[in-house]
Amino acid sequence: MGHVHADRSEDERRGLVRRTQLALLAMRLGDDAGALDELTWAESGERGEARELMLLLFGACSELVATLGDGGTAPVKVQVFDETGEEVSIDEADPPVRTAVRTLLAQVHGNQEAAQEQVEIAMANAAPDEVDSLLLQALRWTARLSAECLERGLPVPDWIADTPTG
């Protein structure tokens, strides 16, 4: 089911995955606001769930990148673009994008601890709109990578394959 903390009940894990599936569906339909609505955390301001959502999504992205690398015909490259569409270095990207790239790279290289650390830093220092931006980035990558895997006839994680299509 991905990288969801073991201290959650099975019902909580299923609920988290279901909300993530609905957010992916909204993203695929071009509804960023609807995607965020599915992922927003409690009114109390508790961000623990956002943390787990990010780890679930970046864990899925890592699996998808590995699948594309092993089974794809073209290499997978992470590129970062500025608001004008020009490619920039990771260090020149907006903070949420930097965090997303670093988290994904940590996951791809099997360093779950570094990925968690990147998410923790973001959660401790980011404004709510930056957290939203990071969640949207993770959703976009998950949607795009899973679509690419499916187009190439490659497997995707079960919870993504089971996502409603609209």
C-alpha positions in Angstrom: 0.0 0.0 0.0 3.0 2.3 0.0 4.7 4.2 2.8 2.0 4.8 5.4 3.1 4.6 9.0 2.4 1.3 10.8 0.8 3.0 13.8 -2.3 3.8 11.8 -5.2 1.4 12.0 -6.1 -0.5 8.8 -9.2 1.6 8.4 -7.2 4.8 8.7 -4.7 3.5 6.1 -7.6 2.6 3.8 -9.2 6.0 4.3 -5.9 7.8 3.5 -5.4 5.8 0.4 -9.0 6.3 -0.7 -8.7 10.1 -0.3 -5.4 10.0 -2.2 -7.1 8.1 -5.0 -9.9 10.7 -5.2 -7.3 13.4 -5.3 -5.5 11.7 -8.1 -8.8 11.5 -10.0 -9.4 15.2 -9.5 -5.9 15.9 -10.7 -6.4 13.8 -13.8 -9.5 15.8 -14.5 -7.6 19.1 -14.2 -9.1 20.1 -10.9 -6.2 21.1 -8.6 -8.5 22.7 -6.1 -10.6 19.5 -5.9 -7.5 17.4 -5.5 -6.4 19.6 -2.5 -9.9 19.4 -1.0 -9.5 15.7 -0.9 -6.2 16.0 0.9 -6.7 18.9 3.3 -6.1 18.1 6.9 -8.2 18.8 10.0 -9.3 22.3 10.9 -7.2 21.9 14.0 -4.1 22.6 11.9 -2.7 19.1 12.5 -0.4 18.3 9.6 0.5 14.8 10.5 -1.8 13.4 7.8 -0.3 15.7 5.2 3.1 14.2 6.1 1.9 10.7 5.5 0.1 11.7 2.3 3.4 13.1 0.9 5.3 10.0 1.9 2.7 7.8 0.3 2.8 9.8 -3.0 6.6 10.1 -3.1 6.9 6.4 -2.3 4.6 5.7 -5.3 6.6 8.0 -7.5 9.8 6.2 -6.5 8.2 2.8 -7.4 7.0 4.2 -10.7 10.4 5.7 -11.6 12.1 2.4 -10.8 9.5 0.6 -13.0 10.1 3.0 -15.9 13.9 2.6 -15.4 13.8 -1.1 -15.5 11.0 -1.6 -18.1 11.1 1.5 -20.2 12.9 2.2 -23.4 13.8 5.8 -22.6 15.8 7.0 -19.5 13.9 8.8 -16.7 15.1 12.3 -16.0 13.9 14.7 -13.3 13.8 18.2 -14.7 12.9 21.4 -12.9 11.4 24.4 -14.7 10.8 28.0 -13.7 7.5 29.9 -14.2 8.6 30.8 -17.8 9.2 27.2 -18.7 13.0 27.3 -18.7 14.9 24.5 -17.1 16.7 25.5 -13.9 18.9 23.7 -11.4 17.2 22.3 -8.3 18.7 25.0 -6.1 17.1 27.7 -8.3 13.6 26.2 -8.0 10.9 27.4 -5.6 11.2 25.8 -2.1 8.3 23.4 -2.5 9.7 22.1 -5.8 13.2 21.8 -4.3 11.7 19.7 -1.5 9.7 17.6 -3.9 12.8 16.8 -6.0 15.0 16.0 -3.0 12.3 13.8 -1.5 11.8 12.0 -4.7 15.5 11.5 -5.2 15.9 10.2 -1.6 13.0 7.7 -2.2 14.4 6.6 -5.6 17.8 5.9 -4.0 16.1 3.9 -1.2 16.8 6.4 1.5 13.4 6.5 3.3 15.0 8.3 6.3 16.2 11.2 4.1 12.9 11.4 2.3 11.1 11.6 5.7 13.6 14.3 6.8 12.9 16.4 3.7 9.1 16.2 4.4 9.7 17.0 8.1 11.7 20.1 7.2 9.0 21.2 4.8 6.3 20.6 7.4 8.2 22.6 10.0 9.1 25.5 7.9 6.6 25.8 5.0 3.6 28.1 4.9 0.3 26.3 4.3 0.3 27.3 0.6 3.8 25.8 0.2 2.6 22.6 1.7 -0.3 22.6 -0.7 2.1 23.2 -3.6 4.2 20.3 -2.4 1.2 18.0 -2.3 0.1 19.1 -5.7 3.6 18.4 -7.1 3.5 14.9 -5.6 0.1 14.3 -7.1 1.1 15.6 -10.5 4.2 13.4 -10.6 2.2 10.4 -9.4 -0.4 11.0 -12.1 2.1 11.5 -14.9 4.4 8.7 -14.0 1.5 6.2 -13.5 0.1 7.3 -16.9 3.5 6.7 -18.6 3.8 3.3 -17.0 0.3 2.3 -18.2 1.0 3.6 -21.7 4.1 1.4 -21.8 2.2 -1.6 -20.4 4.2 -1.5 -17.2 2.7 -2.2 -13.7 1.7 0.5 -11.3 1.0 0.1 -7.5 -2.3 -1.6 -6.8 -3.8 1.4 -5.0 -3.1 3.6 -8.1 -4.4 0.9 -10.5 -7.6 0.8 -8.4 -8.1 4.6 -8.6 -11.5 5.5 -10.2 -11.3 7.0 -13.7 -14.1 9.4 -13.5 
